[in-house]
């Protein structure tokens, strides 16, 4: 009896810690009636397993924010610009809500 109670407690703690480690990002996908530019950063979303970065993309002044499935596993903050597209990846909770995501610029 004592061992099953201990197992139950360990299971609860493990589940709690797993949920506590999930990354939260702002999620916003622009359309004709919705603007995702600052300060309209969108809704907070808890990212799924494997989504270990937050993403912010600016294309022709339209902003998209979301969780990002990190393949390959770079696990680093970075920003890059290619033509009209600017992409920023970051790894902290709600880090894709700022006007300029801090990180290394990759050209």
N, C-alpha and C positions, 0 to 999 in steps of 0.2 A: 504493500500500500504506500509506504513511504517513498519507494523508488518511482512509482508512477506519478506521485505528486511532484517530485523533483524533476521528472521528465517534462511534465506540463509547464512548470515554471521556466525551465530551460528553453522549451519551445517558444513560449511567449516572449522571453527576452530576445531570442534570436530573431523572431519576426519583427519585434519592435526596432531592433538595431538595423535590420535590413531596410525597413521602411524609412528610418531616420537618415539613411545615407543617400537617398534619392535626390537628384538635382532638380531644382525648380527653375524654370525659364519662363520668360514672357512669350506668349504665342499670339501672333496676329498675322492674318493673311489679307492684304488689301483687295478691295473690289471697288466697284463704281460708287458704292454708298459708304465705304469704310476707309478711313485714313489711319495708317499705322505709324505715321511719323511722330516724332517726339512732340509733346509729351503723351500722346495716345499710344501707350506701349502695349496694349492688349490685355489678355487674361493671363493669370498665373497657371502654369501647368506643371504637374509633377512628371518628370520625364520617365520613360520606360527603361527597363534594363538594357544596357548597351548604349543608350543615349547619354553620353558623358560630357557633352559640351552644349552650350547655348550658341545660337547662330543669329546673326543680324545681317541681312542683305539689303543693299540699296541699289535699285535699278531705275534709272530715269526718275529720280525723286520719289519712288514708291518703295516703302520699307516693308520687309517681311521679317518676322521674328519667330523662332521655333527652337525646339530641342534638336540636337544633331547626333545621328548615329556615327560614332567616331571610327570610321574605317578608312585607312589603316589607323591603328591606335596612336595618334600623335599626342594626345593629352597635353596640348600646349595652347596658350593663347596666341592668336595671330590675326592680323588683318592683311588683306591684299586687295589691290585694285587692278582690274583688267578692263580697259575700255570704260564703258559706262557702268560697270558692275563693281561694287565694293562689298567685300565679305569680311565679317569679323567673327571669330570663334573665341569663346571664353568659357571658363570652367567654374565660376562661382555662382551661387544662387542669385537669380535675377540679374545677372551681369549684362544681359543683352537689352537692358532698358535704358541705358545711357545714350546720349547723343553720339559720343565717340567712345567705342569700346577700347579700353586700353589693351595693348598687346604689341607684339613685334610686327612691324610692317614687312610683308614679303612682296617683293616686286616682281 
